[in-house]
Amino acid sequence: MKVLVCGGAGYIGSHTCVALLEHGHEVVIYDSLVNGSQVAVERISELSGTSVRFVQGDIRDRAAVEALLADKVDAVIHFAALKVIGESRRKPLAYFENNISGTITLLQAMHATGVDNLVFSSSAAVYGIPDAVPITEDAPLRAANPYSQSKLVMEQLINQLCEVHPSFSAVLLRYFNPVGAHPSGLIGEDPHGVPNNLLPYISQVAVGLRERLNIFGGDYPTRDGTGVRDYIHVMDLADAHVKALDVLHNGGCSALNLGTGRGHSVLEVVSAFERASGRRVPYQIVDRRAGDVAEVWADPSRAEQMLGWCAQYDMPQMCMDAWRWQSQHPHGYRS
């Protein structure tokens, strides 16, 4: 299958491209490099032993997207979006314009060129504050910030296209907390500026780039007082995208949770990372952040039923792979 991967030079996109190539698919990467890296593209080729076609461009450029799709593309995997919750609160219009307008343009281009298969990178953030855990796909959708609101609207646009055009097939993958890196250490998460997620921040503390970790809240009603989340290895996410391509011929639109089904507290992650790296991770407990909840984890059973997929990597492996990447690339791809 020939797959156009929009946002394929980013964190999850690059790992998915490697998995696609390992399973015999042909890959074309289309990325603006706002969140991606040209070095990641080179590493994808190195890991796969295959020269990968890369085109730099914006998903809102309909003519460019149509030209790529018209070249015998069978399916699209859509990662191309701005993704930082805090930034989205400061720049809501930028997130709506890029994420929502970009998705509209992509869907228009797909419809115009007769490409009817889509795997979409969504987020568990569409659930907002859950009523109960584990979270199933039938839980209320309560997007609480411009980033998650844009993801929810993107899902709705795709759903509506599937309803209007029965030939159009889509799988919406709602990630929980992606972590880790390729086991080779050649590609990994390279946040721009201060990391917004826990594990890359821990990694940067361990490698000496940051003095300490701030843990937001130590008085939650959890086993150690810190927040509990469902962390999933990026290679498990990549595998789910490959498996999602196999069910697109079933038609319709399906939303699936991607998580391990198990929660880890912040302090448990810190402890696991210290064991994996052999480095101490200094931290301090500070005030809770507004909008944070005590516990969030997935019920991934629907993904197992539909895709034959379940997470394979545990927390020690997530930490070991994240540390291998960070220790080899202290400053990310700039290293």
N, C-alpha and C positions, 0 to 999 in steps of 0.2 A: 504494500500500500504506500502511496506517495502522500506524505503528511506535511502540510504547512504549519510550522510552529511559530505562532506570533508571540513574541517575548521569549524566544528560545535561548537568548544569551543571558537570561537572568538566573537566579538561584535555582528555583524548582524547574524552570524550563530547560536549563543546561543538563541537569541530571536526567530529565525525561528524554531529551534527545539521545543521550548515550544509551538509555534503555531501549528506545525505539530502534536504533541502529543495531543493537545486539540481537534484536528479534527480527531483523531482516527488512525493516521498513526503510524507505527512502525519505530523507528529511531535507526540508528547505526551511532555513531560519530567517524570520523577518523580525527585526528588532530596532528600536530607535536608539538603543544604548543609554537611555535615561537611567535605567536601573541595571542594565546588562553590561557585559564586557566583551570586547573583541578577543581578549586573551582566553575567555571561557570558550569561545567558538573554536579557537585553535586547539584547546585542550580536548574538546569534544572529538575533533578529528584525530588527535593523538591517541585517545583512549579507544576509539572505535576502529582505528586503522583505515578510516574512510574519509575522503575529502568531502566536506559538507558545504553545500551552497549556502552562503550568507548574503542577505540583502539588507542594508541599513535603510530604514524608513519608518514612517509614522503610520499607525493603523488607521488614522483619519484620512489618509491619502487614498481615496477610493480607486483612482486610476492605477496606482501602483499595486494595490491589493488585488484588483481584478486581473491585472496582467500576470501576477504570480498564480492565481487560482486557475486561470485559463490554460496553464501549462500542465494539464492532465493531473491536477491534484485530486486526491480521493477524499481527504478529510482534513479538518483544521483542528488544532489544539490551541486554545486561546488563553494565554497568560498575560497578555499585554494590558497592564493597568498600573496606575499609581496605587501605592499600597500602605502608606503610613497613616495610622489613625490620628495621631497628634497633628500631623501636617494637614490632614484633611479638615480638621476643625478650623485651622487658620486659613486654608485655601479651599473652601468648599466648591466654588465655581470651577476651579481648575480640575478638581476630581470629577465633578459631574460632566464637564466638557470632555475631558480625556477618556474617562472610563465609559460613560454612557454614550456619548457621541461616537467614540471609537467603535463601540460594539454595534451601534446602528449601522455605521459605515461597513463594518465587516459583514454583517448579516445581509445588507443590500448587495454587497459584492458577491457573496456566496450565492444568493438567490439569482443574480444576473448571470452567473457562470454555471449554474446547475450543480454546485457542490453542496450536498445535502447532509453531510456528516460533521458533527461538532462535539468536541469535548471541551468543557468550559471549566476554568479554574475559579471556583467560588470560595467561600469562606464560612466557617462556623460563626463568624461575627454576625451573620444574618439573623441568628437566634437572639442576639442581645442578652438580656438577663433571663436565664431559663427558670421555669417553674420547678423543674426537678431534673436530677441527673440519674442515670446517663440520658443524654439528649438523643431522641429519635428524629427522623426526618419529618415526622408529623407534628413536631413541637411548633408553637406559635413563632412567627417570624417578626422580630422586633428590632430591626436595625436601628442603632442608637447614635450613629455618627455619620458624617458624609461618606467616609470610605465604605462602611457596611451598607449604607443606603444605596450607594452606587452599585455595589455587588448585587443587592436585592433587585434593583431595577434591571440590571443586566440579565439576571435570571428570568425575570418576568417577560422581558423582550423575547428571549429565546423560547420560553414556554408558549408565548402567543404565536410565534412563527410556526412552531410545531403544530399548534391547533389549526392554524389556517392552511398550512401545507403539510398534509399527512406524509409526504415523502421525506420531509425534513426530520432528522433524528439527532437527538442531543443527550449527552450525559453531563449533569452538573455535579461537580465534585467539591464538596464542602470540607475543606481542610480544617483540622484543629490546630495544633502548634508544630509546624515543620521545624526540624532540627537536623543536625548531623551534616555529613558530607560524603562524597564518593570515597569508598575505602582506599583508593589510591592516594588520596590527599591532593590530587591535581585540580579538582574543582570543589567549591564550597560556597558558603554564604559570605558575601563581601559587602556588608552594609556601608552606605555612604554616610560619613559623619558618625554621630553617636548612635550606637545600636539601639533599636527600638524593641528588640526581643531579648528574652532572658539568656539563652545559651550563648549567642555571640558576645553579649556583654560579659558573661562569666569568662569566656575564652580570652577576651581582651584583657581582663584583669589578670588571668593566669599567665599570659604572655608578657605582662608588664606594661601594656599600653595605658591601663587605667588603674587608679589607686585602689579602689574598692567598689564593691557592688552595693547599691542601695536596694534593700528589700522593702517593698511598699506594704506595710502592715504585718504585724506579728501577733495579732490578737483575733484572727478569724476563728470561727468554730470548726477548726480542722485538727488533725492529729498532732501538729506541732505549731499551730497558730499562723502558718503562712499559707498563701493561696495555693490551690491544687488545680493543675491543668493536665490535659491529655497531650503529651508530646509524641510526635510521630517522625520516624526517620525519613529523610528526603528520598532515599532509595525505595522505601515502601510506597511513597507517593508516586514516584516515577513508574513503578510497576503497575499501580492502579490505573494510570493513564493508558499504558499499553493495553491492559486488559479491557479498558472501556472501549477502545477502538473495535474490539471483537464483537461487542453487543450492539453497535450502532445500527446494524441492519435490522434490528428488531423494531425500529420505528419509535415515534413518540419521544417524550422528554422525561428523564428520570433524574431525581436528585439523590445523591448518596453521601453519607458521612464517611470521612476518612480519618480514623483515629485508631488507637490501640484498644480502646475500651477500658483503660486504666488511667487513673490520675496519679501524678507525682507532685509533692509539695516543692516549693522553692528550695527549702533547706535540703530536701532529699536530692534534688538536682545538683545543688552545690556540693554535697558530700560525694555523689557519684562522680562528678567531674574532678574533684580533688584526687579520688582514687585512680581515675583513668589517666590523669596528667602527671601525678606525683607533685603537683604544685598546690600551695595553699591559696585559697580564694578569700581574702579579707572581705567582710561585709558589715553593714550596719542596718538595723531595723529603723525605718522611718515611717512617717504617717501613711495611712492608706491613700490610694488615689481615688478620686471620685469616679463612680461607675464600675469599679472592680467588684467582683463577686468572690465568694469563698471557694467554690468548687465548680469546675466545668470539665466534663469528659463525655466522650461519644458512646453511643450504641452503634457499632459498625456492622451489625448483623446483616443489614440489607445489602451492603456492598459484598459481603461474603456470599450471600444467596445469589445475587445478580451477576457478579463478576468472578466468583470463585476466588476472591481475594481476601487475605487478612494480613495484618502487620506481622513481620518476621523479626524485626530488630528490637532488642530491649534497651533499657536506659544505659547500661554500661557500654553497649556497642555505639549508641548514639553519641555518648561523651567521648569515647575513644576516637571515633571518626572525626568528630568536630575538633578535637585537640590535634589530631594528625594534620588536618588542613591548616589550623591556626598556627601551629608551631612551625610549619613549613612556609607559611605565608603570613608573617606577623602583621604586615600592612596590606593584606589582601592581595589582589592580583597585581598591585603596584610593586609587590616584593619581587 
